[in-house]
């Protein structure tokens, strides 16, 4: 699984504390998951970093609910982007350490990215809607 070098990627935005935690996570897991770890580190490196109070509300952050379309399949999905220990595919909680999760982090509503799947095939992921977590609960608001 390699990232497409010939296609310009859209801007990425991250919360400073989340970018630090994601970097640590990617480095800790690069032996077990080298492809996704490398992709995640690339995204963190090129991200515009914000303090939590200044992150635009339409950016995919940890625990945000994300409605996106996988253009290769034409299928809409709604997931909550979570840390690996919180992942539960059946409950709609997608780990940031999956290829799709690593591709979604930091994108904005209306943005899309050409991104490799588990088999290394590139597909376009397009963000339709982002709902930020309820600050009191750390979960997406309704």
KAFEN-V377612 format. One record per pair of residues at least 12 apart in sequence whose ideal C-beta (glycine too) atoms are under 8 Angstrom apart, sorted by the first residue. I is the first residue (numbers start at 1). GAP is how many residues later the second one is. D is the distance in Angstrom with one decimal. If there is no record, write none. Layout:
I | GAP | D
I | GAP | D
This chain:
1 | 34 | 3.9
1 | 35 | 7.6
1 | 38 | 7.3
1 | 98 | 6.8
1 | 115 | 4.5
1 | 116 | 8.0
1 | 117 | 7.5
1 | 118 | 8.0
1 | 119 | 4.4
2 | 33 | 7.8
2 | 114 | 6.9
2 | 118 | 7.1
3 | 35 | 7.9
3 | 36 | 5.8
3 | 39 | 6.1
3 | 112 | 8.0
3 | 113 | 6.8
4 | 110 | 5.4
4 | 112 | 7.7
4 | 118 | 5.8
7 | 107 | 5.0
9 | 37 | 7.3
9 | 104 | 5.9
9 | 105 | 7.7
10 | 97 | 6.4
10 | 98 | 7.7
10 | 101 | 4.6
10 | 102 | 6.8
10 | 103 | 5.7
11 | 37 | 6.6
11 | 97 | 7.5
11 | 100 | 7.7
12 | 31 | 5.4
12 | 34 | 6.0
12 | 35 | 4.3
12 | 36 | 7.0
12 | 93 | 7.6
12 | 94 | 3.5
12 | 95 | 6.6
13 | 34 | 6.2
13 | 35 | 5.1
13 | 36 | 7.9
13 | 37 | 6.1
13 | 42 | 6.3
13 | 43 | 6.3
13 | 46 | 4.6
13 | 93 | 5.4
13 | 95 | 6.9
14 | 30 | 6.7
14 | 33 | 4.3
14 | 34 | 7.5
14 | 35 | 5.8
14 | 36 | 7.1
14 | 41 | 7.8
14 | 45 | 7.9
14 | 47 | 7.5
14 | 91 | 7.0
14 | 92 | 5.0
15 | 34 | 7.7
15 | 35 | 6.1
15 | 36 | 7.3
15 | 37 | 5.0
15 | 40 | 5.2
15 | 46 | 5.8
15 | 47 | 7.8
16 | 33 | 5.1
16 | 34 | 6.7
16 | 35 | 5.8
16 | 36 | 7.5
17 | 35 | 6.9
18 | 43 | 6.3
18 | 44 | 5.2
19 | 25 | 5.3
19 | 28 | 6.2
19 | 30 | 5.6
22 | 18 | 6.2
22 | 22 | 5.8
22 | 40 | 8.0
22 | 74 | 6.7
22 | 83 | 7.1
23 | 18 | 6.8
23 | 21 | 5.4
25 | 15 | 7.8
25 | 58 | 7.5
25 | 59 | 7.4
25 | 71 | 7.6
25 | 72 | 7.0
26 | 12 | 7.9
26 | 14 | 4.5
26 | 15 | 4.9
26 | 18 | 7.3
26 | 71 | 8.0
27 | 14 | 7.6
29 | 55 | 7.9
29 | 68 | 6.3
33 | 64 | 6.1
35 | 64 | 7.6
35 | 81 | 7.7
36 | 61 | 5.6
36 | 62 | 6.8
36 | 63 | 5.7
36 | 66 | 5.3
37 | 60 | 7.8
39 | 60 | 7.1
39 | 63 | 5.0
39 | 64 | 7.4
39 | 76 | 7.9
39 | 77 | 7.4
40 | 56 | 7.1
40 | 57 | 7.3
40 | 62 | 4.4
40 | 65 | 7.5
43 | 59 | 6.6
43 | 60 | 7.9
43 | 62 | 6.4
43 | 63 | 6.0
47 | 59 | 5.4
56 | 52 | 6.6
57 | 73 | 7.5
57 | 75 | 5.8
58 | 50 | 5.0
58 | 51 | 4.0
58 | 52 | 7.9
58 | 72 | 5.1
59 | 47 | 6.5
59 | 48 | 7.2
59 | 49 | 5.3
59 | 71 | 6.6
60 | 21 | 6.1
60 | 44 | 5.0
60 | 45 | 5.7
60 | 46 | 6.2
60 | 47 | 5.1
60 | 48 | 7.6
60 | 67 | 6.6
60 | 70 | 5.6
61 | 20 | 7.5
61 | 44 | 7.6
61 | 45 | 8.0
61 | 71 | 6.8
61 | 72 | 7.5
62 | 19 | 6.0
62 | 20 | 7.0
62 | 21 | 6.8
62 | 34 | 6.8
62 | 43 | 7.6
62 | 71 | 7.9
63 | 17 | 6.3
63 | 18 | 6.8
63 | 19 | 6.5
63 | 70 | 4.0
63 | 75 | 5.6
63 | 76 | 6.0
63 | 77 | 6.6
64 | 16 | 7.2
64 | 17 | 5.8
64 | 66 | 5.4
64 | 67 | 6.4
64 | 68 | 5.5
64 | 69 | 6.2
64 | 76 | 6.1
65 | 13 | 6.6
65 | 14 | 7.4
65 | 15 | 5.2
65 | 65 | 7.3
65 | 66 | 4.1
65 | 75 | 3.5
66 | 12 | 7.1
66 | 13 | 5.7
66 | 14 | 7.5
66 | 15 | 5.9
66 | 38 | 5.7
66 | 61 | 6.5
66 | 63 | 7.5
66 | 64 | 5.7
66 | 65 | 7.9
67 | 60 | 7.6
67 | 61 | 4.3
67 | 62 | 4.2
67 | 63 | 7.8
68 | 36 | 6.5
68 | 57 | 5.5
68 | 58 | 6.1
68 | 59 | 5.2
68 | 60 | 5.9
69 | 56 | 7.4
69 | 57 | 4.8
69 | 59 | 6.2
70 | 30 | 7.8
70 | 53 | 5.8
70 | 54 | 7.7
70 | 55 | 6.0
71 | 41 | 7.3
71 | 52 | 6.5
71 | 53 | 3.8
71 | 54 | 7.3
71 | 55 | 6.0
72 | 49 | 7.6
72 | 51 | 3.8
72 | 52 | 6.7
73 | 50 | 7.7
76 | 52 | 6.9
78 | 14 | 6.4
79 | 13 | 5.2
79 | 14 | 6.9
79 | 15 | 4.1
79 | 25 | 8.0
80 | 12 | 6.0
80 | 13 | 5.0
80 | 14 | 7.0
80 | 59 | 7.3
80 | 60 | 5.9
81 | 13 | 5.8
81 | 15 | 5.8
81 | 20 | 5.8
81 | 23 | 5.9
81 | 24 | 6.4
82 | 12 | 6.7
82 | 13 | 6.2
82 | 14 | 7.0
83 | 12 | 7.1
83 | 13 | 6.6
84 | 12 | 7.3
84 | 13 | 5.0
98 | 20 | 7.9
99 | 16 | 6.9
99 | 17 | 6.0
99 | 18 | 5.5
99 | 19 | 5.6
100 | 15 | 7.4
100 | 17 | 7.3
100 | 25 | 6.8
103 | 12 | 3.7
103 | 22 | 5.4
104 | 21 | 6.5
104 | 23 | 7.2
107 | 18 | 7.7
107 | 20 | 5.0
108 | 19 | 6.5
108 | 22 | 7.4
109 | 18 | 5.3
109 | 19 | 7.0
109 | 20 | 6.1
109 | 21 | 5.3
110 | 16 | 7.9
110 | 17 | 6.5
111 | 15 | 7.4
111 | 16 | 5.2
112 | 12 | 5.4
112 | 13 | 6.2
112 | 14 | 3.9
112 | 15 | 7.0
113 | 12 | 5.5
